[in-house]
Amino acid sequence: MESLLLLLLGLGLILVFLSGDWRIALFYTLFVGFAQDPLRKMTPGQPQYMVGLVVIAAAVTLISLFASRGKIPFKLAFSKDTALLQYFPIFLWIILISALNSLLRSGSVEVPLIGLFVYSSPLLALWLGFHFSTHPGSVAKLLLFYIAIVSVFAFTILLSFWGVASPLFKEVGEGNLIFLDIGIGITGHSGLWRTSEIAAWHLGAASCFAIMLAVRTKKFLPIVGSLFFTLALMWISILTGRRKVLTLVAGFLILFTILIITNSRRLTRETFLSAVGLIGFSVGIFVLSGGLDELQSGVYGSFFRRGSTVFGDVSERFQGNGITGSFVALQDAGLFGLGIGTTYQNAVSRLGIDVAKSQLSWGSEGGIGKIAYDIGIVGVVFFAIMIFLLVRLFLRLVRDRDTINLPDHFLMLGMLAFLAANLPTFAAQGQLFNDFFVLLMLGLSCGFILGLGVLNASVVNALPPSSQFTDNSLVHQLP
């Protein structure tokens, strides 16, 4: 059965590629990203390679893009920042040298290959998102497609909580025990997702996308609708036992509100309404979560009380894993690190490292520590430079308000807030960002900001309506 489903998944990818529509291929890539988790659960032995199916689908989409538009220099995405163009090739060379380091240390092709997948996934997605944004309406449709599938998967979490027994609702492997205040240890509910941690992140991401799409409409009812939709996803996320999703959504709300207020062309009625709607949403979470007595009873009450402690624990986790753990990793990894892929799950065992002595399992818990072990102090320095330059470019683009229409500007602000809201989780819990699908979604978000800001501001708005969304005519007029 699972072989037939895998065959159908591959056949669908071939048909999408043969259709010649690379935009449809990107929709299918997101579908594959979701489908690979239940498919892995159905496959005997739950092979780890299944998590890479989404990368294969994205690569096929990229090939379809090239077939449609021809070879396009990657530097177009960074054309408004010459410093990025200078540092980007250096960082790529660091990744390739680290892959060789990993190969020599581990003696296994699999370890550096996994590392290359991890570091190339967001870059691949950035390039796709950049070009996908030449048709802004397609971005909203893609996000709605993502939200729709998340909604279906979220319902399976409820089914699992309500006692519906299915192998598809169990976590891959043994799962991680979560100890509740009623004296029992259980695994969080993951539904069709392979782990509860992955489930929680997607629930949070869908909440953020729903809010930014609602604000993009500048209408009151969609904003209110996104409020209730997000509240529903947040209540479901409590059942995963993963609390980081709450910090993601709360951080996004705060940052999005600040960005809207500080980067609007003028404080119009629509802008003010959008900001007030987001603030009202924040208040709504506080009032509803504390005021409904039924949330405090039973097993759900235990999950809920666990989730409510996240804001008290976040500083401790950030200090431990994000700061202290990073310093430990930098000291332990040295100038050039252990090679990319070495911190990915069980790859450490192939390096012959005394984990307890090296403190790798703790030091690599945070995102900076993970990068330090992968590419060393030199790599971390260049990575920090790249992030700084990228953020500087993002801010420059969102402040260029006069050449971007208001709905697209709101979408850019939302994507920037979403990316920034992921940083605390990355710093404290970097292992989540080993997931290829998560990396692809983050890369797409970066690409959307660049595309809406670079392509549409300087090219699309200057083109006649009849040629704005024609691939070839657009590419030939890029700056």
Residue pairs with C-beta under 8 A, 6 or more apart in sequence:
1 42
2 39
2 42
2 43
2 44
5 39
5 42
6 39
6 43
9 32
9 35
9 39
9 53
12 28
13 25
13 28
13 32
13 56
13 57
13 60
16 24
16 25
16 28
16 60
16 64
17 25
17 60
17 63
17 64
19 25
20 64
20 67
20 68
21 64
22 61
22 64
22 65
22 67
22 68
23 132
23 135
23 138
25 57
25 60
25 61
25 64
26 58
26 61
26 128
26 132
26 142
27 142
27 145
28 57
28 61
29 54
29 57
29 58
29 60
29 61
29 440
30 142
30 145
30 146
30 149
31 149
32 53
32 54
32 56
32 57
33 54
33 57
33 436
33 437
33 440
34 149
34 153
34 192
34 437
35 53
36 50
36 51
36 53
36 54
36 437
37 50
37 172
37 192
37 193
37 194
37 198
38 168
38 192
39 50
39 53
40 46
40 47
40 50
40 51
40 172
40 194
41 167
41 168
41 170
41 172
41 192
41 194
42 167
42 168
43 50
46 172
46 173
48 345
51 194
51 435
51 436
51 437
52 117
52 436
54 436
54 437
54 440
55 117
55 120
55 121
55 124
55 436
55 440
58 121
58 124
58 125
58 128
58 440
59 124
61 128
62 124
62 127
62 128
65 128
65 131
66 72
68 471
69 131
69 471
69 472
69 475
70 472
70 475
72 131
72 475
72 478
74 127
75 85
76 130
76 454
76 478
76 479
77 126
77 127
77 130
77 447
77 450
77 451
77 454
78 84
78 85
78 88
78 393
78 450
79 85
79 454
79 479
80 393
80 396
80 397
80 453
80 454
81 389
81 392
81 393
81 396
83 389
84 386
84 389
84 390
84 393
87 382
87 385
87 386
87 389
88 386
90 382
91 379
91 382
91 383
91 386
94 375
94 378
94 379
94 382
95 115
95 116
95 119
95 120
95 340
95 375
95 379
97 336
98 115
98 336
98 337
98 339
98 340
98 374
98 375
98 376
98 379
99 112
99 115
99 116
99 339
99 340
99 341
100 112
100 339
101 336
101 337
101 338
101 339
101 340
102 111
102 112
102 115
102 338
102 339
102 340
102 341
102 342
103 109
103 111
103 112
103 339
104 339
105 338
105 339
105 342
105 351
106 112
106 339
106 341
106 342
106 347
106 350
106 351
107 350
108 350
110 341
110 347
111 339
111 341
111 342
111 344
111 347
111 350
112 339
112 340
112 341
113 341
114 341
114 344
114 347
115 339
115 340
115 341
115 342
115 344
115 374
116 340
116 341
117 436
118 340
118 341
118 344
118 434
118 436
118 439
119 340
121 436
121 439
121 440
121 443
122 439
122 440
122 442
122 443
122 446
123 443
124 440
124 443
125 439
125 440
125 441
125 442
125 443
125 444
125 446
125 447
126 443
126 444
126 446
126 447
126 450
127 447
128 443
128 444
128 447
129 443
129 444
129 445
129 446
129 447
129 448
129 450
129 451
130 447
130 448
130 450
130 451
130 454
130 455
131 447
131 451
131 455
132 138
132 139
132 142
132 444
132 447
132 448
132 451
133 139
133 447
133 448
133 450
133 451
133 452
133 455
133 456
134 451
134 455
134 456
134 460
134 468
134 469
134 471
134 474
135 468
135 469
136 407
136 408
136 411
136 452
136 456
139 411
139 448
139 452
140 213
140 216
140 411
143 209
143 212
143 213
144 213
146 205
146 206
146 209
146 441
147 206
147 209
147 210
147 213
150 202
150 203
150 205
150 206
150 233
151 206
153 191
153 192
153 193
153 199
153 202
154 191
154 203
154 206
154 232
154 233
154 236
155 191
156 168
156 169
156 191
156 192
157 189
157 190
157 191
157 199
157 236
157 239
157 240
158 191
158 236
158 239
159 166
159 169
159 191
160 166
160 169
160 189
160 190
160 191
160 239
161 189
161 239
161 300
168 192
169 189
169 190
169 191
169 192
170 190
171 187
171 188
171 190
171 194
171 195
171 196
172 194
172 195
175 187
175 188
175 190
175 195
175 196
176 187
176 188
176 195
176 196
176 197
177 185
177 186
177 187
178 185
178 186
178 187
178 188
178 241
178 306
179 185
180 186
180 299
180 302
180 303
180 306
181 302
181 305
181 306
182 299
182 302
186 241
187 196
187 241
188 196
188 197
188 199
188 200
188 239
188 240
188 241
188 242
189 196
189 199
189 239
189 240
189 241
190 196
190 198
190 199
190 240
191 199
193 199
193 202
196 240
196 241
196 242
197 240
197 242
197 244
197 432
198 432
198 435
198 437
198 438
199 237
199 240
199 242
200 237
200 240
200 242
200 244
200 245
201 242
201 244
201 245
201 248
201 432
201 435
201 438
203 233
203 234
203 236
203 237
203 240
203 245
204 233
204 237
204 244
204 245
204 246
204 248
204 249
205 248
205 418
205 441
206 233
207 229
207 230
207 233
207 234
207 249
207 252
208 248
208 249
208 252
208 414
208 417
208 418
208 421
209 414
209 418
210 226
210 229
210 230
211 223
211 226
211 230
211 252
211 253
211 256
211 278
211 281
211 414
212 256
212 410
212 411
212 413
212 414
212 415
212 417
212 418
213 222
213 226
213 411
213 414
214 222
214 223
214 225
214 226
214 277
215 223
215 226
215 256
215 260
215 274
215 277
215 278
215 410
215 414
216 407
216 408
216 410
216 411
216 414
217 223
217 407
218 270
218 271
218 273
218 274
218 406
218 407
218 410
220 273
220 277
223 273
223 274
223 277
223 278
224 277
226 281
227 277
227 280
227 281
227 284
230 249
230 281
231 284
231 285
231 288
234 245
234 246
234 249
234 285
235 295
237 245
237 246
237 307
238 300
238 303
238 304
238 306
238 307
239 300
239 303
241 303
241 306
243 306
243 307
243 309
243 310
243 313
244 310
244 425
244 428
244 429
244 432
246 307
246 310
246 311
247 310
247 311
247 314
247 421
247 424
247 425
248 421
248 422
248 425
249 421
250 282
250 285
250 311
251 420
251 421
251 424
252 417
252 418
252 421
253 278
253 281
253 282
254 282
255 416
255 417
255 420
255 421
256 278
256 413
256 414
256 417
257 275
257 278
257 279
259 398
259 413
259 416
259 417
260 271
260 274
260 275
260 278
260 410
260 413
261 267
261 271
261 275
263 398
263 399
263 401
263 409
263 413
264 271
264 401
265 401
265 402
265 406
265 409
270 406
274 410
289 295
289 304
289 308
295 301
295 304
296 304
296 305
314 424
314 428
317 428
317 429
318 424
318 427
318 428
320 428
321 362
321 365
321 366
321 369
321 427
321 428
321 429
322 366
322 367
322 368
322 424
322 427
322 428
325 362
325 363
325 364
325 365
325 366
325 369
326 363
326 366
326 368
326 369
326 372
326 427
328 359
328 362
328 363
328 369
329 359
329 360
329 363
329 364
329 366
329 368
329 369
329 370
329 372
329 373
330 369
330 372
330 377
330 380
332 358
332 359
332 360
332 363
332 372
332 373
333 363
333 372
333 373
333 376
333 377
334 376
334 377
335 376
335 377
335 378
336 375
336 376
336 377
336 378
336 379
337 372
337 373
337 374
337 375
337 376
337 377
337 379
338 351
338 353
338 373
338 374
339 374
340 374
340 375
341 347
341 374
342 348
342 351
342 373
342 374
343 360
343 364
343 370
343 373
343 374
343 431
343 434
344 434
345 434
348 355
348 360
348 361
353 360
355 361
360 373
363 369
363 372
363 373
364 370
364 373
364 430
364 431
365 428
365 429
365 430
365 431
366 426
366 427
366 428
366 429
366 430
367 426
367 427
367 428
367 429
367 430
367 433
368 380
368 427
368 430
369 430
370 430
370 431
370 433
370 434
371 379
371 380
371 383
371 430
372 379
372 380
375 383
390 446
393 450
394 416
394 419
394 449
394 453
395 416
397 412
397 449
397 450
397 452
397 453
397 454
397 457
398 409
398 412
398 413
398 416
398 449
398 453
400 453
400 457
401 409
403 457
403 458
403 461
404 412
404 452
404 453
404 456
404 457
404 461
405 461
408 452
408 456
411 448
411 452
412 448
412 449
412 452
412 453
415 445
415 446
415 448
415 449
416 449
418 445
419 442
419 445
419 446
419 449
422 442
425 432
426 432
426 433
432 438
433 439
433 442
454 479
455 474
455 478
458 479
459 474
459 477
459 478
459 479
460 468
460 474
463 473
463 474
463 477
467 473
467 474
468 474
